[in-house]
């Protein structure tokens, strides 16, 4: 009953704020609630507070003893949902598949997968030396083992 109430309150809050979306949601046996959110325009402290209040202010503390943590996905956390890839178009990703690892610009994201673009040094077709070539790859989401945004300073 408690789990259902929390989930319903969370869903209502996310419906009200369609720019925010759920990454992870857990309730442990000791009623510790952990919620990880992301947003189309990033996540501010106020966004976490909004979700927290939507839950906390609608559950009676006299009836339920619980702890609640709402956090953003974090800059170094792997991307897991297509919506996260869409919001990161134009950024450099480190994408690991079962067969290779690619550091490349994310140039497109759809419901099926992503498209990457990068430059690579390859052996010249004729003669000695190497030449820089532009590479592109389309990768389906189910072929991605892990994808992270590369933070550049």
C-alpha positions, 0 to 999 in steps of 0.5 A, spaced: 500 500 500 505 504 501 509 503 495 503 504 491 501 511 494 509 513 493 509 511 486 502 514 484 504 521 488 511 520 484 507 519 477 502 525 478 508 530 480 512 527 473 505 528 469 505 535 472 512 537 470 513 533 463 520 536 462 522 531 468 523 524 467 524 518 472 531 514 471 530 510 478 526 509 483 526 504 489 523 503 496 527 498 501 524 494 506 525 500 511 521 504 507 527 508 504 525 512 498 530 513 493 528 517 486 533 519 481 530 524 476 533 527 469 530 533 465 530 535 458 533 541 460 537 538 466 535 538 473 536 544 478 535 543 486 528 546 485 526 540 481 528 535 486 525 539 491 518 539 487 518 532 487 520 531 494 515 535 496 509 532 492 511 525 495 513 528 502 507 533 503 502 527 501 504 522 506 502 522 513 508 521 517 504 519 523 502 513 519 509 511 516 516 512 518 520 513 511 526 517 509 526 520 502 532 522 497 531 525 490 537 526 486 539 528 479 542 523 475 549 526 475 554 528 470 558 522 470 552 517 470 551 512 464 545 514 459 540 509 459 533 512 456 532 514 449 530 521 452 537 522 455 540 521 448 536 526 445 538 532 450 545 530 449 545 531 441 551 535 439 555 533 445 561 528 445 560 521 448 564 515 450 560 509 447 561 502 449 558 496 445 560 489 445 565 489 440 568 496 441 569 503 444 568 509 441 569 517 443 564 521 438 559 526 437 552 524 438 549 527 432 542 524 432 538 520 437 531 516 435 527 511 439 531 505 435 538 508 437 543 513 436 548 516 430 555 518 432 560 522 428 568 522 429 575 523 426 580 517 425 587 516 423 587 510 418 592 507 413 592 510 406 589 506 401 595 507 397 602 508 399 605 509 406 602 514 412 596 515 415 590 519 413 584 522 417 577 520 415 570 522 417 567 516 420 559 515 422 556 509 425 549 508 427 548 504 433 541 500 436 540 502 444 540 494 445 547 494 442 550 499 447 553 496 453 554 503 456 554 510 454 557 516 458 557 524 456 564 526 456 566 532 460 570 537 457 573 543 461 
